[in-house]
């Protein structure tokens, strides 16, 4: 595009569309990040509650690595998509609440003697813990 | 006699680089200077010149932040700028669709 030339209305609309698509594409990276964090959250709680030794340790280390990586990714983002910023606040609150619920379930409610019913409940709580992020990823992909 | 809608086109926005800046900021909450430069494919100096024009018109807000010693320039649309861009795109659509009035 020559910066000194005028624009026809069609050219202007095409340029708006091109730039719009370019910015929207950047939001997909956030959708991928949310999806990875959400799925990892779903795996994390069963690994911590049911895993022994190395598995529980790996889950804990994975949690730390993912938290640091997501903070770095967020800080390095060069554009903040409007829809991402709109959905981010509500999703973060929901994720904190479901994570606290999962923590309380594992630390307080889950007995040492775990039958199939308790394991099913643990899986349900773990899926719920990651659900806000998976939902956000799906919504961003739908919108962007 | 009615005026053609092209006379309603905002001259500040209706220039190649400024249009691209406005279009990028319209879909984002805020964007980094380097992101805009790479998206629009212009030099730093040309981008700065057009950002200044938009800032003086009250369309764009410029915010400088620091992470450690590294400076970062964030740009966003003001409410006035967003309204102006929406009005501008409405006029463009009226022209391309051949509708004289909104």
gemmi code that builds the backbone of each chain (N, CA, C; Angstrom):
import gemmi

chains = {
    "A": [
        ("UNK", (0.839, -1.187, 0.000), (0.000, 0.000, 0.000), (0.878, 1.242, 0.000)),
        ("UNK", (0.639, 2.127, -0.927), (1.401, 3.369, -0.976), (0.784, 4.374, 0.001)),
        ("UNK", (1.615, 4.832, 0.931), (1.106, 5.705, 1.996), (0.686, 7.080, 1.491)),
        ("UNK", (1.166, 7.453, 0.307), (0.878, 8.807, -0.171), (-0.316, 8.867, -1.114)),
        ("UNK", (-0.778, 7.709, -1.576), (-1.898, 7.715, -2.520), (-3.226, 7.762, -1.791)),
        ("UNK", (-4.277, 8.207, -2.520), (-5.612, 8.205, -1.952), (-6.187, 6.808, -1.997)),
        ("UNK", (-7.349, 6.659, -1.365), (-7.992, 5.345, -1.289), (-9.377, 5.441, -1.894)),
        ("UNK", (-9.752, 4.405, -2.639), (-11.144, 4.327, -3.064), (-11.919, 3.698, -1.909)),
        ("UNK", (-13.241, 3.884, -1.848), (-14.025, 3.258, -0.768), (-13.846, 1.745, -0.710)),
        ("UNK", (-13.760, 1.096, -1.871), (-13.553, -0.358, -1.885), (-12.196, -0.730, -1.287)),
        ("UNK", (-11.181, 0.016, -1.672), (-9.842, -0.242, -1.119), (-9.838, -0.033, 0.391)),
        ("UNK", (-10.529, 1.018, 0.811), (-10.582, 1.312, 2.255), (-11.248, 0.155, 2.994)),
        ("UNK", (-12.356, -0.344, 2.483), (-13.053, -1.460, 3.149), (-12.195, -2.719, 3.154)),
        ("UNK", (-11.483, -2.953, 2.055), (-10.599, -4.134, 1.992), (-9.471, -4.029, 3.008)),
        ("UNK", (-8.911, -2.806, 3.137), (-7.818, -2.617, 4.092), (-8.326, -2.800, 5.529)),
        ("UNK", (-9.518, -2.289, 5.810), (-10.107, -2.469, 7.149), (-10.267, -3.963, 7.423)),
        ("UNK", (-10.748, -4.694, 6.429), (-10.957, -6.134, 6.589), (-9.625, -6.863, 6.810)),
        ("UNK", (-8.601, -6.468, 6.056), (-7.283, -7.113, 6.189), (-6.697, -6.905, 7.588)),
        ("UNK", (-6.729, -5.654, 8.038), (-6.169, -5.344, 9.356), (-6.990, -6.026, 10.449)),
        ("UNK", (-8.297, -6.003, 10.285), (-9.203, -6.642, 11.242), (-8.865, -8.127, 11.403)),
        ("UNK", (-8.670, -8.812, 10.276), (-8.347, -10.256, 10.325), (-6.991, -10.486, 10.989)),
        ("UNK", (-6.044, -9.591, 10.696), (-4.695, -9.719, 11.273), (-4.750, -9.614, 12.796)),
        ("UNK", (-5.491, -8.629, 13.296), (-5.586, -8.436, 14.756), (-6.344, -9.608, 15.386)),
        ("UNK", (-7.422, -10.039, 14.729), (-8.214, -11.145, 15.278), (-7.386, -12.431, 15.376)),
        ("UNK", (-6.485, -12.630, 14.418), (-5.637, -13.835, 14.448), (-4.807, -13.901, 15.732)),
        ("UNK", (-4.392, -12.717, 16.210), (-3.563, -12.693, 17.419), (-4.343, -13.217, 18.627)),
        ("UNK", (-5.671, -13.082, 18.591), (-6.500, -13.563, 19.713), (-6.491, -15.087, 19.781)),
        ("UNK", (-6.210, -15.735, 18.654), (-6.239, -17.209, 18.651), (-5.128, -17.796, 19.521)),
        ("UNK", (-4.021, -17.067, 19.653), (-2.946, -17.515, 20.535), (-3.434, -17.589, 21.971)),
        ("UNK", (-4.245, -16.605, 22.361), (-4.807, -16.606, 23.717), (-5.775, -17.783, 23.867)),
        ("UNK", (-6.534, -18.063, 22.819), (-7.462, -19.208, 22.862), (-6.684, -20.502, 23.077)),
        ("UNK", (-5.554, -20.653, 22.395), (-4.727, -21.859, 22.573), (-4.180, -21.932, 23.996)),
        ("UNK", (-3.740, -20.775, 24.514), (-3.215, -20.734, 25.884), (-4.301, -21.162, 26.876)),
        ("UNK", (-5.492, -20.607, 26.729), (-6.602, -20.958, 27.626), (-6.937, -22.450, 27.522)),
        ("UNK", (-6.918, -22.958, 26.298), (-7.252, -24.374, 26.105), (-6.221, -25.272, 26.806)),
        ("UNK", (-4.940, -24.955, 26.634), (-3.878, -25.757, 27.272), (-4.007, -25.679, 28.800)),
        ("UNK", (-4.206, -24.463, 29.327), (-4.321, -24.301, 30.784), (-5.553, -25.031, 31.318)),
        ("UNK", (-6.653, -24.943, 30.576), (-7.891, -25.600, 31.010), (-7.750, -27.121, 31.040)),
        ("UNK", (-7.175, -27.682, 29.974), (-7.014, -29.143, 29.911), (-6.008, -29.621, 30.959)),
        ("UNK", (-4.956, -28.848, 31.156), (-3.960, -29.219, 32.179), (-4.569, -29.151, 33.579)),
        ("UNK", (-5.454, -28.186, 33.805), (-6.131, -28.096, 35.105), (-6.977, -29.343, 35.352)),
        ("UNK", (-7.600, -29.831, 34.296), (-8.455, -31.019, 34.420), (-7.631, -32.265, 34.790)),
        ("UNK", (-6.382, -32.272, 34.333), (-5.506, -33.415, 34.612), (-4.788, -33.233, 35.956)),
        ("UNK", (-4.532, -31.976, 36.308), (-3.718, -31.668, 37.501), (-4.325, -32.236, 38.793)),
        ("UNK", (-5.603, -32.001, 39.036), (-6.195, -32.398, 40.324), (-6.222, -33.913, 40.525)),
        ("UNK", (-6.631, -34.708, 39.529), (-6.520, -36.160, 39.713), (-5.073, -36.619, 39.912)),
        ("UNK", (-4.130, -35.969, 39.199), (-2.717, -36.364, 39.334), (-2.210, -36.091, 40.745)),
        ("UNK", (-2.590, -34.942, 41.300), (-2.143, -34.583, 42.647), (-2.829, -35.451, 43.704)),
        ("UNK", (-4.135, -35.703, 43.492), (-4.896, -36.424, 44.514), (-4.656, -37.933, 44.472)),
        ("UNK", (-4.486, -38.468, 43.267), (-4.380, -39.925, 43.137), (-2.947, -40.387, 42.869)),
        ("UNK", (-2.141, -39.497, 42.303), (-0.761, -39.878, 41.956), (0.116, -39.961, 43.189)),
        ("UNK", (1.167, -40.706, 43.045), (2.122, -40.848, 44.163), (3.507, -40.432, 43.674)),
        ("UNK", (4.295, -39.857, 44.541), (5.700, -39.562, 44.259), (5.925, -38.726, 43.014)),
        ("UNK", (6.489, -39.365, 41.999), (6.928, -38.645, 40.796), (5.749, -37.978, 40.085)),
        ("UNK", (4.627, -38.676, 39.985), (3.479, -38.127, 39.241), (2.963, -36.851, 39.915)),
        ("UNK", (2.796, -36.901, 41.230), (2.342, -35.707, 41.959), (3.372, -34.579, 41.840)),
        ("UNK", (4.650, -34.929, 41.893), (5.719, -33.935, 41.763), (5.724, -33.292, 40.389)),
        ("UNK", (5.555, -34.142, 39.360), (5.506, -33.613, 37.987), (4.312, -32.687, 37.795)),
        ("UNK", (3.170, -33.063, 38.381), (1.966, -32.224, 38.267), (2.219, -30.862, 38.905)),
        ("UNK", (2.846, -30.869, 40.097), (3.155, -29.610, 40.778), (4.124, -28.761, 39.980)),
        ("UNK", (5.170, -29.403, 39.449), (6.154, -28.668, 38.649), (5.510, -28.128, 37.373)),
        ("UNK", (4.645, -28.950, 36.759), (3.941, -28.525, 35.549), (3.086, -27.303, 35.809)),
        ("UNK", (2.439, -27.294, 36.970), (1.583, -26.153, 37.342), (2.419, -24.864, 37.415)),
        ("UNK", (3.585, -24.960, 38.063), (4.454, -23.787, 38.210), (4.938, -23.313, 36.835)),
        ("UNK", (5.382, -24.268, 36.005), (5.906, -23.916, 34.675), (4.811, -23.253, 33.830)),
        ("UNK", (3.613, -23.832, 33.850), (2.522, -23.270, 33.046), (2.105, -21.890, 33.532)),
        ("UNK", (2.113, -21.705, 34.846), (1.742, -20.391, 35.398), (2.751, -19.333, 34.960)),
        ("UNK", (4.044, -19.664, 35.056), (5.084, -18.711, 34.645), (4.989, -18.447, 33.137)),
        ("UNK", (4.815, -19.531, 32.362), (4.749, -19.386, 30.900), (3.562, -18.517, 30.491)),
        ("UNK", (2.414, -18.702, 31.154), (1.239, -17.917, 30.765), (1.429, -16.445, 31.145)),
        ("UNK", (2.098, -16.181, 32.282), (2.367, -14.788, 32.673), (3.309, -14.118, 31.666)),
        ("UNK", (4.342, -14.861, 31.251), (5.301, -14.317, 30.279), (4.593, -14.051, 28.950)),
        ("UNK", (3.769, -15.018, 28.521), (3.036, -14.863, 27.255), (2.163, -13.615, 27.303)),
        ("UNK", (1.446, -13.447, 28.417), (0.520, -12.316, 28.558), (1.283, -10.991, 28.531)),
        ("UNK", (2.436, -10.966, 29.232), (3.225, -9.732, 29.297), (3.834, -9.377, 27.942)),
        ("UNK", (4.123, -10.397, 27.135), (4.773, -10.156, 25.834), (3.783, -9.905, 24.704)),
        ("UNK", (2.497, -10.043, 24.973), (1.493, -9.830, 23.930), (1.588, -8.404, 23.397)),
        ("UNK", (1.540, -8.262, 22.081), (1.726, -6.944, 21.476), (0.404, -6.265, 21.136)),
        ("UNK", (-0.682, -7.038, 21.246), (-1.995, -6.438, 21.003), (-3.002, -7.104, 21.935)),
        ("UNK", (-3.882, -6.300, 22.498), (-4.914, -6.827, 23.395), (-6.245, -6.737, 22.652)),
        ("UNK", (-6.703, -7.897, 22.216), (-7.946, -7.965, 21.469), (-9.121, -7.538, 22.350)),
        ("UNK", (-10.075, -6.829, 21.807), (-11.203, -6.322, 22.601), (-12.026, -7.453, 23.200)),
        ("UNK", (-12.307, -8.484, 22.394), (-13.142, -9.571, 22.901), (-12.409, -10.361, 23.989)),
        ("UNK", (-11.110, -10.576, 23.784), (-10.310, -11.298, 24.785), (-10.343, -10.542, 26.108)),
        ("UNK", (-10.163, -9.220, 26.043), (-10.151, -8.432, 27.265), (-11.529, -8.415, 27.924)),
        ("UNK", (-12.564, -8.464, 27.098), (-13.934, -8.468, 27.622), (-14.210, -9.750, 28.402)),
        ("UNK", (-13.799, -10.873, 27.832), (-14.096, -12.182, 28.421), (-13.099, -12.540, 29.522)),
        ("UNK", (-11.912, -11.968, 29.472), (-10.828, -12.367, 30.377), (-11.161, -12.167, 31.862)),
        ("UNK", (-11.737, -11.030, 32.209), (-12.036, -10.743, 33.614), (-12.998, -11.761, 34.214)),
        ("UNK", (-14.109, -12.004, 33.510), (-15.129, -12.935, 34.008), (-14.580, -14.360, 34.093)),
        ("UNK", (-13.803, -14.739, 33.075), (-13.241, -16.099, 33.050), (-12.226, -16.278, 34.176)),
        ("UNK", (-11.431, -15.260, 34.431), (-10.430, -15.358, 35.509), (-11.116, -15.557, 36.853)),
        ("UNK", (-12.183, -14.798, 37.099), (-12.921, -14.939, 38.373), (-13.500, -16.355, 38.483)),
        ("UNK", (-14.116, -16.816, 37.388), (-14.720, -18.157, 37.391), (-13.647, -19.225, 37.622)),
        ("UNK", (-12.484, -19.050, 36.993), (-11.408, -20.037, 37.131), (-10.871, -20.074, 38.567)),
        ("UNK", (-10.721, -18.908, 39.168), (-10.248, -18.855, 40.564), (-11.250, -19.585, 41.471)),
        ("UNK", (-12.541, -19.350, 41.246), (-13.569, -19.987, 42.081), (-13.563, -21.511, 41.906)),
        ("UNK", (-13.498, -21.977, 40.660), (-13.515, -23.434, 40.436), (-12.223, -24.085, 40.943)),
        ("UNK", (-11.121, -23.343, 40.879), (-9.848, -23.873, 41.397), (-9.900, -23.974, 42.924)),
        ("UNK", (-10.471, -22.960, 43.576), (-10.628, -23.010, 45.033), (-11.540, -24.165, 45.433)),
        ("UNK", (-12.586, -24.372, 44.631), (-13.511, -25.482, 44.896), (-12.768, -26.819, 44.791)),
        ("UNK", (-11.964, -26.963, 43.728), (-11.209, -28.205, 43.531), (-10.207, -28.404, 44.668)),
        ("UNK", (-9.564, -27.322, 45.075), (-8.591, -27.408, 46.178), (-9.297, -27.865, 47.464)),
        ("UNK", (-10.445, -27.230, 47.761), (-11.199, -27.583, 48.976), (-11.646, -29.041, 48.918)),
        ("UNK", (-12.074, -29.483, 47.736), (-12.534, -30.866, 47.593), (-11.392, -31.855, 47.868)),
        ("UNK", (-10.241, -31.572, 47.268), (-9.091, -32.481, 47.422), (-8.526, -32.416, 48.843)),
        ("UNK", (-8.438, -31.223, 49.412), (-7.779, -31.061, 50.719), (-8.693, -31.413, 51.892)),
        ("UNK", (-9.993, -31.170, 51.743), (-10.896, -31.303, 52.898), (-11.877, -32.463, 52.753)),
        ("UNK", (-12.497, -32.573, 51.589), (-13.628, -33.509, 51.430), (-13.154, -34.927, 51.077)),
        ("UNK", (-12.211, -35.049, 50.185), (-11.797, -36.358, 49.657), (-11.191, -37.236, 50.763)),
        ("UNK", (-11.799, -38.399, 51.031), (-11.245, -39.253, 52.100), (-10.016, -40.028, 51.616)),
        ("UNK", (-9.290, -40.611, 52.550), (-8.117, -41.421, 52.188), (-8.535, -42.709, 51.477)),
        ("UNK", (-9.641, -43.288, 51.938), (-10.169, -44.502, 51.287), (-11.106, -44.071, 50.170)),
        ("UNK", (-10.601, -44.154, 48.916), (-11.366, -43.605, 47.787), (-11.951, -44.715, 46.937)),
        ("UNK", (-13.262, -44.792, 46.962), (-13.951, -45.754, 46.111), (-14.217, -45.142, 44.749)),
        ("UNK", (-14.846, -45.919, 43.848), (-15.141, -45.408, 42.498), (-15.996, -44.144, 42.518)),
        ("UNK", (-16.909, -44.056, 43.493), (-17.767, -42.868, 43.598), (-16.957, -41.613, 43.870)),
        ("UNK", (-16.005, -41.705, 44.772), (-15.155, -40.550, 45.095), (-14.267, -40.170, 43.914)),
        ("UNK", (-13.775, -41.192, 43.220), (-12.915, -40.898, 42.055), (-13.725, -40.212, 40.950)),
        ("UNK", (-14.973, -40.682, 40.775), (-15.850, -40.035, 39.780), (-16.111, -38.587, 40.182)),
        ("UNK", (-16.329, -38.359, 41.481), (-16.562, -36.981, 41.962), (-15.311, -36.121, 41.742)),
        ("UNK", (-14.139, -36.711, 41.984), (-12.871, -35.984, 41.773), (-12.715, -35.593, 40.299)),
        ("UNK", (-13.034, -36.538, 39.418), (-12.936, -36.245, 37.982), (-13.907, -35.121, 37.614)),
        ("UNK", (-15.132, -35.185, 38.154), (-16.133, -34.146, 37.847), (-15.656, -32.776, 38.335)),
        ("UNK", (-15.118, -32.725, 39.548), (-14.625, -31.449, 40.097), (-13.439, -30.940, 39.275)),
        ("UNK", (-12.589, -31.863, 38.817), (-11.416, -31.468, 38.019), (-11.835, -30.909, 36.662)),
        ("UNK", (-12.824, -31.549, 36.061), (-13.339, -31.045, 34.772), (-13.950, -29.667, 34.975)),
        ("UNK", (-14.668, -29.514, 36.080), (-15.266, -28.213, 36.391), (-14.184, -27.152, 36.596)),
        ("UNK", (-13.075, -27.546, 37.227), (-11.987, -26.593, 37.502), (-11.420, -25.998, 36.208)),
        ("UNK", (-11.275, -26.831, 35.188), (-10.692, -26.346, 33.930), (-11.721, -25.797, 32.961)),
        ("UNK", (-13.005, -26.049, 33.260), (-14.070, -25.684, 32.311), (-14.107, -24.196, 31.936)),
        ("UNK", (-13.924, -23.251, 32.885), (-13.984, -21.838, 32.473), (-12.972, -21.492, 31.386)),
        ("UNK", (-11.767, -22.061, 31.477), (-10.736, -21.739, 30.485), (-11.027, -22.399, 29.140)),
        ("UNK", (-11.529, -23.633, 29.191), (-11.878, -24.313, 27.939), (-13.049, -23.582, 27.269)),
        ("UNK", (-14.004, -23.144, 28.082), (-15.145, -22.378, 27.548), (-14.644, -21.079, 26.903)),
        ("UNK", (-13.730, -20.384, 27.609), (-13.196, -19.125, 27.071), (-12.473, -19.364, 25.744)),
        ("UNK", (-11.695, -20.455, 25.679), (-10.977, -20.784, 24.439), (-11.969, -21.002, 23.302)),
        ("UNK", (-13.036, -21.738, 23.606), (-14.060, -22.018, 22.585), (-14.746, -20.732, 22.139)),
        ("UNK", (-15.084, -19.832, 23.101), (-15.769, -18.583, 22.769), (-14.866, -17.673, 21.913)),
        ("UNK", (-13.574, -17.629, 22.258), (-12.661, -16.769, 21.491), (-12.528, -17.306, 20.070)),
        ("UNK", (-12.426, -18.643, 19.934), (-12.332, -19.235, 18.596), (-13.603, -18.961, 17.788)),
        ("UNK", (-14.747, -18.983, 18.459), (-16.016, -18.690, 17.777), (-16.066, -17.244, 17.288)),
        ("UNK", (-15.611, -16.341, 18.152), (-15.684, -14.908, 17.856), (-14.573, -14.450, 16.925)),
        ("UNK", (-13.439, -15.120, 17.012), (-12.268, -14.650, 16.266), (-11.825, -15.644, 15.207)),
    ],
    "B": [
        ("UNK", (-31.005, 19.307, -3.938), (-29.894, 18.457, -4.383), (-29.153, 17.921, -3.147)),
        ("UNK", (-28.887, 16.637, -3.145), (-28.230, 16.044, -1.980), (-26.751, 15.852, -2.258)),
        ("UNK", (-25.946, 15.987, -1.213), (-24.499, 15.808, -1.347), (-24.175, 14.326, -1.412)),
        ("UNK", (-23.182, 13.976, -2.206), (-22.752, 12.575, -2.279), (-22.124, 12.196, -0.937)),
        ("UNK", (-22.363, 10.953, -0.457), (-21.808, 10.580, 0.849), (-20.287, 10.676, 0.938)),
        ("UNK", (-19.595, 10.664, -0.225), (-18.123, 10.758, -0.154), (-17.682, 12.053, 0.523)),
        ("UNK", (-18.542, 13.100, 0.467), (-18.192, 14.368, 1.120), (-18.210, 14.235, 2.645)),
        ("UNK", (-18.849, 13.157, 3.123), (-18.922, 12.954, 4.575), (-17.741, 12.150, 5.106)),
        ("UNK", (-16.899, 11.657, 4.190), (-15.744, 10.862, 4.648), (-14.808, 11.717, 5.488)),
        ("UNK", (-14.446, 11.213, 6.631), (-13.549, 11.911, 7.550), (-12.156, 11.942, 6.929)),
        ("UNK", (-11.690, 13.128, 6.601), (-10.394, 13.270, 5.916), (-9.220, 12.831, 6.802)),
        ("UNK", (-9.427, 12.940, 8.098), (-8.322, 12.529, 8.994), (-8.125, 11.013, 8.911)),
        ("UNK", (-9.234, 10.283, 8.844), (-9.138, 8.810, 8.784), (-8.863, 8.334, 7.361)),
        ("UNK", (-9.423, 9.026, 6.380), (-9.363, 8.543, 4.999), (-8.003, 8.806, 4.340)),
        ("UNK", (-6.990, 8.220, 4.917), (-5.635, 8.244, 4.351), (-5.056, 6.868, 4.664)),
        ("UNK", (-4.295, 6.282, 3.734), (-3.894, 4.870, 3.873), (-3.346, 4.459, 5.237)),
        ("UNK", (-2.355, 5.130, 5.737), (-1.739, 4.683, 6.998), (-2.673, 4.929, 8.177)),
        ("UNK", (-3.299, 6.105, 8.196), (-4.173, 6.426, 9.327), (-5.383, 5.493, 9.361)),
        ("UNK", (-5.880, 5.133, 8.188), (-7.005, 4.190, 8.135), (-6.595, 2.843, 8.752)),
        ("UNK", (-5.402, 2.382, 8.403), (-4.925, 1.091, 8.938), (-4.750, 1.159, 10.452)),
        ("UNK", (-4.230, 2.276, 10.930), (-4.060, 2.441, 12.383), (-5.419, 2.369, 13.066)),
        ("UNK", (-6.370, 3.121, 12.524), (-7.715, 3.164, 13.135), (-8.371, 1.782, 13.083)),
        ("UNK", (-8.204, 1.085, 11.955), (-8.824, -0.243, 11.805), (-8.242, -1.228, 12.814)),
        ("UNK", (-6.925, -1.156, 13.022), (-6.278, -2.069, 13.981), (-6.728, -1.763, 15.405)),
        ("UNK", (-6.826, -0.491, 15.724), (-7.194, -0.120, 17.095), (-8.689, -0.336, 17.353)),
        ("UNK", (-9.493, -0.319, 16.284), (-10.942, -0.496, 16.456), (-11.276, -1.889, 16.979)),
        ("UNK", (-10.473, -2.872, 16.598), (-10.767, -4.254, 16.996), (-9.970, -4.656, 18.241)),
        ("UNK", (-9.101, -3.767, 18.702), (-8.286, -4.111, 19.877), (-8.548, -3.145, 21.022)),
        ("UNK", (-8.278, -3.625, 22.218), (-8.369, -2.752, 23.402), (-7.200, -1.762, 23.355)),
        ("UNK", (-6.013, -2.310, 23.060), (-4.840, -1.478, 22.845), (-3.817, -2.291, 22.055)),
        ("UNK", (-2.948, -1.580, 21.362), (-1.950, -2.266, 20.536), (-0.598, -1.599, 20.718)),
        ("UNK", (0.428, -2.401, 20.665), (1.799, -1.944, 20.796), (2.255, -1.260, 19.493)),
        ("UNK", (3.072, -0.238, 19.630), (3.586, 0.498, 18.470), (4.218, -0.452, 17.440)),
        ("UNK", (5.028, -1.392, 17.920), (5.738, -2.298, 16.992), (4.773, -3.233, 16.273)),
        ("UNK", (3.695, -3.619, 16.986), (2.678, -4.460, 16.350), (2.030, -3.696, 15.190)),
        ("UNK", (1.705, -2.436, 15.439), (1.094, -1.615, 14.379), (2.063, -1.443, 13.207)),
        ("UNK", (3.314, -1.161, 13.529), (4.332, -0.976, 12.487), (4.430, -2.227, 11.604)),
        ("UNK", (4.463, -3.400, 12.226), (4.592, -4.646, 11.469), (3.314, -4.983, 10.702)),
        ("UNK", (2.178, -4.658, 11.290), (0.893, -4.957, 10.637), (0.684, -4.069, 9.410)),
        ("UNK", (1.021, -2.795, 9.582), (0.773, -1.820, 8.506), (1.935, -1.768, 7.515)),
        ("UNK", (3.083, -2.285, 7.950), (4.275, -2.347, 7.103), (4.748, -0.961, 6.683)),
        ("UNK", (5.002, -0.122, 7.686), (5.540, 1.216, 7.440), (6.732, 1.434, 8.373)),
        ("UNK", (7.456, 2.525, 8.119), (8.615, 2.833, 8.967), (8.139, 3.443, 10.289)),
        ("UNK", (9.023, 3.409, 11.274), (8.713, 4.003, 12.587), (8.340, 5.480, 12.443)),
        ("UNK", (9.126, 6.195, 11.625), (8.914, 7.647, 11.528), (7.571, 7.975, 10.873)),
        ("UNK", (7.224, 7.219, 9.819), (5.943, 7.480, 9.150), (4.780, 7.151, 10.087)),
        ("UNK", (4.921, 6.043, 10.813), (3.855, 5.663, 11.749), (3.711, 6.730, 12.840)),
        ("UNK", (4.831, 7.196, 13.359), (4.796, 8.226, 14.410), (4.099, 9.486, 13.921)),
        ("UNK", (4.407, 9.854, 12.678), (3.828, 11.073, 12.106), (2.298, 10.965, 12.056)),
        ("UNK", (1.808, 9.808, 11.593), (0.358, 9.654, 11.457), (-0.319, 9.474, 12.822)),
        ("UNK", (0.390, 8.848, 13.752), (-0.176, 8.712, 15.109), (-0.338, 10.100, 15.732)),
        ("UNK", (0.627, 10.954, 15.492), (0.559, 12.319, 16.030), (-0.678, 13.045, 15.482)),
        ("UNK", (-0.925, 12.876, 14.180), (-2.104, 13.505, 13.561), (-3.388, 13.002, 14.234)),
        ("UNK", (-3.447, 11.689, 14.452), (-4.651, 11.100, 15.064), (-4.771, 11.510, 16.534)),
        ("UNK", (-3.631, 11.632, 17.190), (-3.643, 12.041, 18.606), (-4.121, 13.495, 18.712)),
        ("UNK", (-3.652, 14.323, 17.811), (-4.057, 15.735, 17.840), (-5.541, 15.899, 17.534)),
        ("UNK", (-6.070, 14.963, 16.737), (-7.506, 15.005, 16.423), (-8.349, 14.444, 17.578)),
        ("UNK", (-7.686, 13.883, 18.565), (-8.405, 13.309, 19.707), (-8.934, 11.919, 19.435)),
        ("UNK", (-8.409, 11.251, 18.393), (-8.898, 9.916, 18.034), (-8.113, 8.796, 18.736)),
        ("UNK", (-6.861, 9.073, 19.013), (-5.975, 8.021, 19.535), (-5.334, 8.487, 20.849)),
        ("UNK", (-5.232, 7.543, 21.772), (-4.566, 7.803, 23.056), (-3.220, 7.072, 23.040)),
        ("UNK", (-2.172, 7.774, 23.446), (-0.830, 7.173, 23.484), (-0.406, 7.026, 24.942)),
        ("UNK", (0.043, 5.831, 25.267), (0.435, 5.553, 26.655), (1.818, 4.898, 26.643)),
        ("UNK", (2.742, 5.496, 27.370), (4.098, 4.927, 27.418), (4.297, 4.219, 28.753)),
        ("UNK", (4.754, 2.977, 28.672), (4.999, 2.212, 29.898), (6.431, 1.682, 29.873)),
        ("UNK", (6.878, 1.248, 31.034), (8.220, 0.676, 31.128), (8.157, -0.674, 31.825)),
        ("UNK", (8.840, -1.661, 31.252), (9.035, -2.942, 31.920), (10.535, -3.035, 32.149)),
        ("UNK", (10.960, -2.781, 33.391), (12.387, -2.641, 33.667), (12.881, -1.379, 32.969)),
        ("UNK", (13.890, -1.536, 32.098), (14.405, -0.367, 31.380), (13.826, -0.259, 29.974)),
        ("UNK", (13.003, -1.252, 29.611), (12.474, -1.271, 28.245), (11.169, -0.483, 28.161)),
        ("UNK", (11.172, 0.490, 27.279), (9.979, 1.297, 27.076), (9.017, 0.613, 26.110)),
        ("UNK", (7.740, 0.876, 26.308), (6.738, 0.291, 25.424), (5.664, 1.338, 25.187)),
        ("UNK", (5.245, 1.492, 23.933), (4.227, 2.479, 23.618), (2.934, 1.762, 23.226)),
        ("UNK", (1.900, 2.001, 24.019), (0.587, 1.402, 23.734), (-0.317, 2.458, 23.113)),
        ("UNK", (-1.098, 2.021, 22.137), (-2.037, 2.937, 21.494), (-3.449, 2.376, 21.597)),
        ("UNK", (-4.397, 3.262, 21.805), (-5.794, 2.827, 21.862), (-6.668, 3.927, 21.295)),
        ("UNK", (-7.890, 3.557, 20.924), (-8.832, 4.547, 20.417), (-9.517, 5.239, 21.594)),
        ("UNK", (-9.735, 6.533, 21.458), (-10.573, 7.230, 22.441), (-12.036, 6.964, 22.066)),
        ("UNK", (-12.954, 7.330, 22.932), (-14.385, 7.180, 22.606), (-14.714, 7.984, 21.352)),
        ("UNK", (-14.150, 9.186, 21.295), (-14.345, 10.064, 20.134), (-13.813, 9.392, 18.864)),
        ("UNK", (-12.648, 8.774, 18.974), (-12.041, 8.093, 17.830), (-12.871, 6.895, 17.383)),
        ("UNK", (-13.389, 6.149, 18.362), (-14.213, 4.968, 18.019), (-15.490, 5.404, 17.305)),
        ("UNK", (-16.101, 6.480, 17.809), (-17.335, 6.991, 17.173), (-17.027, 7.478, 15.758)),
        ("UNK", (-15.896, 8.158, 15.609), (-15.507, 8.682, 14.285), (-15.253, 7.533, 13.309)),
        ("UNK", (-14.606, 6.467, 13.791), (-14.312, 5.329, 12.916), (-15.604, 4.603, 12.518)),
        ("UNK", (-16.522, 4.456, 13.454), (-17.815, 3.816, 13.129), (-18.578, 4.644, 12.102)),
        ("UNK", (-18.562, 5.960, 12.283), (-19.243, 6.843, 11.332), (-18.581, 6.741, 9.954)),
        ("UNK", (-17.254, 6.665, 9.948), (-16.493, 6.567, 8.704), (-16.837, 5.278, 7.947)),
        ("UNK", (-16.879, 4.163, 8.669), (-17.197, 2.881, 7.995), (-18.652, 2.872, 7.508)),
        ("UNK", (-19.536, 3.540, 8.232), (-20.935, 3.650, 7.768), (-20.992, 4.388, 6.426)),
        ("UNK", (-20.236, 5.470, 6.346), (-20.216, 6.253, 5.093), (-19.642, 5.403, 3.953)),
        ("UNK", (-18.558, 4.671, 4.246), (-17.947, 3.810, 3.213), (-18.973, 2.806, 2.674)),
        ("UNK", (-19.718, 2.204, 3.577), (-20.707, 1.193, 3.153), (-21.824, 1.837, 2.353)),
        ("UNK", (-22.221, 3.041, 2.754), (-23.264, 3.733, 1.988), (-22.780, 4.029, 0.578)),
        ("UNK", (-21.512, 4.396, 0.448), (-20.961, 4.691, -0.886), (-20.923, 3.413, -1.730)),
        ("UNK", (-20.372, 2.344, -1.142), (-20.192, 1.121, -1.934), (-21.536, 0.441, -2.243)),
        ("UNK", (-22.522, 0.677, -1.374), (-23.838, 0.086, -1.628), (-24.754, 1.049, -2.389)),
        ("UNK", (-24.240, 2.261, -2.661), (-25.005, 3.222, -3.446), (-26.176, 3.832, -2.704)),
        ("UNK", (-26.063, 3.935, -1.370), (-27.141, 4.533, -0.571), (-26.759, 5.974, -0.245)),
        ("UNK", (-27.532, 6.954, -0.684), (-27.136, 8.341, -0.470), (-27.265, 8.801, 0.981)),
        ("UNK", (-28.267, 8.290, 1.723), (-28.488, 8.752, 3.105), (-28.400, 7.594, 4.062)),
        ("UNK", (-28.046, 7.907, 5.315), (-27.981, 6.879, 6.356), (-29.383, 6.450, 6.751)),
    ],
}
model = gemmi.Model(1)
for chain_id, residues in chains.items():
    chain = gemmi.Chain(chain_id)
    for i, (resn, *xyz) in enumerate(residues, 1):
        res = gemmi.Residue()
        res.name, res.seqid = resn, gemmi.SeqId(i, " ")
        for name, pos in zip(("N", "CA", "C"), xyz):
            atom = gemmi.Atom()
            atom.name, atom.element = name, gemmi.Element(name[0])
            atom.pos, atom.b_iso = gemmi.Position(*pos), 0.0
            res.add_atom(atom)
        chain.add_residue(res)
    model.add_chain(chain)
structure = gemmi.Structure()
structure.add_model(model)
structure.setup_entities()
